[in-house]
Amino acid sequence: MVIIKLCVIAAITAVCALVLKSHKSELVPLCLAAGGILMVLTAFDYVAESVQLLKEFSQSSGISSSAMRAIFKIIGIGYIVELTAASVKDLGFESVADKLIMCGRIVIFLVSVPILRSLYDVIISLIGLV
């Protein structure tokens, strides 16, 4: 049901932008930004439910909460950077979007270092068992 809402919002945004393009082209970026914000806000309701399920899963499986937090941060950073880069590209600034994506990858790597450390500790403990 959520995907249908998102598709309807996207279609209405595209039609509005198309109509505005022929009459008031300076309002097209504002229309696209408003549609994008509306889609993100609509999707956040669904995301909140999924996050709760993943928290329950992590508690029952014994995965450390710090690792799950890092994974959520990585996913969030990826989505935010992708959304922002696509919006910047729509405005015609592709070089800025490319730099944003590169910086986002660097931040994702830095956030993932604790997960790599945990993986290293697990491997060392497994080697110690042999």
DABELNOR-V889761 format. One record per pair of residues at least 24 apart in sequence whose ideal C-beta (glycine too) atoms are under 7 Angstrom apart, sorted by sequence separation. I is the first residue (numbers start at 1). J is the second residue. If there is no record, write none. Layout:
<<I;J> <I;J>>
This chain:
<<10;35> <9;35> <77;104> <9;38> <10;39> <9;39> <77;107> <78;108> <77;108> <6;39> <9;42> <74;108> <77;111> <6;42> <5;42> <6;43> <74;111> <73;111> <74;112> <2;43> <70;111> <70;112> <40;83> <2;46> <70;114> <70;115> <66;114> <67;115> <36;87> <67;118> <33;87> <32;90> <29;91>>
